[in-house]
Amino acid sequence: MGKVFLWIAAVMLVIFTMKTQFLTSKTWAPFKEGCVAGGTATEEQCSCLADYVHKQFSDNEVEQIMAGTITEPAMQSKVASIIRVGSRECKTP
């Protein structure tokens, strides 16, 4: 029975390491910092918006949003809609 718990602990450690090292977003912090730098929202609101946006878009898409390189009208409309809804939801904690 002790070996089972040891194996479970080892697997959980590997999962934790993989998640923290390889599955974290590289655009979350820059997105939040850009939001805070805008000066119209609190840090909590910007964290909420960053979480919301990262649930809707991949890191590559968020990178394109921040760079302003999205040229497709349908995608621009989707981004504007997601940001609008996310901002509204994050306005009041």
C-alpha positions in Angstrom: 0.0 0.0 0.0 2.9 2.3 0.7 4.3 1.8 -2.8 1.0 2.9 -4.3 1.1 6.2 -2.4 4.7 6.7 -3.4 3.8 6.2 -7.1 0.9 8.5 -6.8 3.1 11.2 -5.3 5.7 10.7 -8.0 3.1 11.0 -10.8 1.7 14.1 -9.2 5.1 15.7 -8.9 5.7 15.1 -12.6 2.3 16.5 -13.6 3.0 19.6 -11.4 6.4 20.1 -13.0 5.1 19.7 -16.5 2.3 22.1 -15.9 4.4 24.8 -14.3 7.2 24.6 -16.7 5.7 23.9 -20.1 2.0 24.6 -20.1 2.0 28.2 -18.7 1.0 31.1 -20.9 3.7 33.4 -22.1 1.3 36.2 -23.0 -0.8 36.3 -19.8 1.6 38.6 -17.9 2.3 41.0 -20.8 -1.5 41.2 -21.5 -2.2 42.1 -17.9 0.6 44.6 -17.7 -0.7 46.3 -20.9 -4.2 46.4 -19.4 -2.9 48.0 -16.1 -0.8 50.5 -18.1 -3.9 51.7 -19.8 -4.9 53.2 -16.5 -8.6 52.5 -16.7 -8.8 49.3 -14.7 -7.5 47.9 -11.4 -5.0 45.0 -11.2 -7.8 42.6 -10.2 -9.9 43.6 -13.2 -7.0 43.2 -15.5 -6.2 39.8 -14.1 -9.8 38.8 -14.6 -9.8 40.1 -18.2 -6.5 38.3 -18.9 -8.0 35.0 -17.7 -11.1 35.6 -19.7 -9.2 36.4 -22.9 -6.8 33.4 -22.5 -9.8 31.1 -22.1 -11.1 32.3 -25.5 -7.9 32.6 -27.5 -4.6 30.7 -27.8 -1.3 32.3 -26.9 -0.5 32.9 -30.6 -3.8 34.6 -31.1 -3.3 36.8 -28.0 0.2 37.7 -29.2 -1.4 38.8 -32.5 -4.0 40.8 -30.7 -1.4 42.6 -28.6 0.7 43.2 -31.7 -2.3 44.5 -33.7 -1.6 42.2 -36.6 -5.1 40.7 -37.0 -6.4 41.8 -40.4 -9.3 39.4 -41.0 -12.6 41.4 -40.4 -14.3 38.4 -38.8 -11.5 37.8 -36.4 -11.3 41.5 -35.5 -15.1 41.5 -34.8 -14.7 38.4 -32.6 -11.8 40.0 -30.7 -13.8 43.2 -30.1 -16.8 41.2 -28.9 -14.7 39.0 -26.5 -12.9 42.0 -25.1 -16.2 43.9 -24.7 -17.9 41.0 -22.9 -14.8 40.2 -20.8 -14.5 43.9 -19.7 -18.1 44.0 -18.7 -17.9 40.7 -16.7 -14.7 41.8 -15.0 -15.9 45.4 -14.2 -17.5 44.3 -10.9 -15.6 41.5 -9.0 
